[in-house]
Amino acid sequence: MSDRISKSEQKRRFKREEEAASELALLSDNELKKLPVGEAVKKEIINCRSVKAGARKRQIKYLAKVMREESVDEIFEFLATRKGSKLKQNKLHHEAERLRDSIINEAIEYQQSCLQRSIAWEPDWPGEKIDSLVERFTLDGGDLRRTVHQYVKTRMHNHYREVFRVVKAGLEKEEMLNKIG
């Protein structure tokens, strides 16, 4: 799914990566040895320890930049399992929100085009984003489409939350399958 990520969402992602970098800067030497990253990241973590105040903030931002060159997912996984960090959970939550809003916006656009052409908008509406989401997570496309359809028609929040729950369950399922495989 080639979804354009807004500047605000990119900034939020960078902020979460900076939070992870600041948690990494607090790791002990034994924990640092177990961290599944390259030597460049480990070197920058050690550099973060030796500086204070404003310089530390700059160093953490630089550490986050170096982390992005490798897999940030492994770092979030490490922090979640070893340190009990909630950063990975938050990342999953925000991704589910973004996907939910993406398919709802697509549905609203399709509904508007149906209104302009004076045709009825059916619950089995076609949508590229929802199709790729259903395929990616092997979700029940009919139920998801009907729930999105109900939300767009009524704007009732319980449908909005249900779309979120379905998308988040798909993300969690994908996460579990990645852990297993």
Secondary structure, 3 states (H helix, E strand, C coil): CCCCCCHHHHHHHHHHHHHHHHHHCCCCHHHHHHCCCCHHHHHHHHHHHCCCHHHHHHHHHHHHHHHHCCCHHHHHHHHHHHHCCCHHHHHHHHHHHHHHHHHHHHHHHHHHHHHHCCCCCCCCCCCHHHHHHHHHHCCCHHHHHHHHHHHHHHCCHHHHHHHHHHHHHHHHHHHHHHHHC
